[in-house]
Amino acid sequence: MKSPKIGLSTTTVFASLMAAKVFWILSKHRFILFIESLTHNGLHREADILLVGHGGLFQLMLPLLLTNFVDSVARLHGIGHTEYVLAEQRHNGLVCLQWGTFRFDR
């Protein structure tokens, strides 16, 4: 039995991959700017910021901003339902104190 032909040309596949890459770059840029605007605005006052969102978004984007964090920890530990990420603004940027059930040394 022959496999059905999908009918996608190499050009179509390449264009789709490039569009996905552009979307990822723009999304990453927007998220980083959003978080930076929150942290810079709150830098000179004692304020806590609570973000509620999809764990998948935070799992992809927060490792880009947390100075003591590598994304392999995010992949290994994930973020479960109702779990949270706790970060603190320090002189060297955002530092992760807790990622779900995984706690970092303070």
C-alpha positions as CSV (number, residue, x, y, z in Angstrom):
1,M,0.0,0.0,0.0
2,K,1.4,3.4,-1.0
3,S,1.7,6.2,1.4
4,P,-0.6,9.1,0.6
5,K,1.2,12.1,-0.9
6,I,0.9,15.2,1.3
7,G,1.5,17.6,-1.6
8,L,3.6,20.2,0.2
9,S,6.5,21.6,-1.8
10,T,9.9,22.3,-0.2
11,T,9.2,26.0,-0.7
12,T,5.9,25.8,1.2
13,V,7.6,23.9,4.1
14,F,10.5,26.4,4.2
15,A,8.1,29.3,4.2
16,S,6.1,27.8,7.0
17,L,9.2,27.2,9.1
18,M,10.4,30.7,8.5
19,A,7.0,32.1,9.5
20,A,7.1,30.1,12.7
21,K,10.6,31.4,13.5
22,V,9.6,35.0,12.9
23,F,6.6,34.5,15.1
24,W,8.8,33.0,17.9
25,I,11.3,35.9,17.7
26,L,8.5,38.5,17.8
27,S,6.7,36.7,20.7
28,K,10.0,36.4,22.6
29,H,10.7,40.1,22.1
30,R,7.2,41.2,23.2
31,F,7.4,39.0,26.3
32,I,10.8,40.3,27.3
33,L,9.8,43.9,26.8
34,F,6.6,43.4,28.9
35,I,8.5,41.8,31.8
36,E,11.2,44.5,31.6
37,S,8.6,47.2,31.7
38,L,7.1,45.7,34.8
39,T,10.4,45.2,36.6
40,H,11.9,48.6,35.7
41,N,8.7,50.4,36.7
42,G,8.8,48.6,40.1
43,L,12.5,48.8,40.6
44,H,12.5,51.9,42.8
45,R,9.6,50.9,45.1
46,E,8.7,48.0,47.2
47,A,6.1,46.2,45.1
48,D,5.2,42.7,44.3
49,I,4.0,41.7,40.8
50,L,1.7,38.7,40.2
51,L,1.4,37.2,36.7
52,V,-1.2,34.7,36.0
53,G,-0.9,32.8,32.8
54,H,-0.3,29.6,31.0
55,G,2.6,27.4,32.3
56,G,3.8,26.6,28.8
57,L,4.3,30.3,28.1
58,F,6.2,30.8,31.3
59,Q,8.2,27.6,30.8
60,L,9.4,28.9,27.4
61,M,10.0,32.5,28.2
62,L,11.1,32.9,31.8
63,P,14.4,31.1,31.4
64,L,15.3,33.8,29.0
65,L,15.0,36.4,31.8
66,L,16.1,34.6,34.9
67,T,19.8,35.2,35.5
68,N,20.5,32.0,37.6
69,F,18.4,29.7,35.5
70,V,18.9,27.3,32.6
71,D,16.0,26.1,30.5
72,S,17.0,22.4,31.1
73,V,15.6,22.9,34.7
74,A,12.4,24.1,33.1
75,R,12.1,21.1,30.9
76,L,13.1,18.7,33.7
77,H,10.8,20.1,36.4
78,G,8.1,21.8,34.4
79,I,5.3,23.8,36.0
80,G,2.4,21.8,37.3
81,H,-1.2,23.0,37.7
82,T,-1.4,25.7,40.4
83,E,2.4,25.8,40.8
84,Y,4.2,29.0,40.6
85,V,7.6,30.6,39.8
86,L,9.0,33.0,42.4
87,A,11.6,35.5,41.2
88,E,13.2,38.5,42.8
89,Q,14.7,41.6,41.3
90,R,18.3,42.0,42.2
91,H,21.2,44.2,41.0
92,N,22.1,41.6,38.4
93,G,18.5,41.1,37.1
94,L,15.7,38.7,37.9
95,V,16.8,35.7,40.1
96,C,14.7,32.6,40.3
97,L,14.0,31.5,43.9
98,Q,11.5,28.8,43.2
99,W,10.3,27.0,40.0
100,G,7.3,24.9,40.8
101,T,8.4,22.5,43.6
102,F,12.1,23.1,42.8
103,R,13.7,25.6,45.2
104,F,17.0,27.4,44.6
105,D,19.4,28.2,47.3
106,R,19.0,31.8,48.3
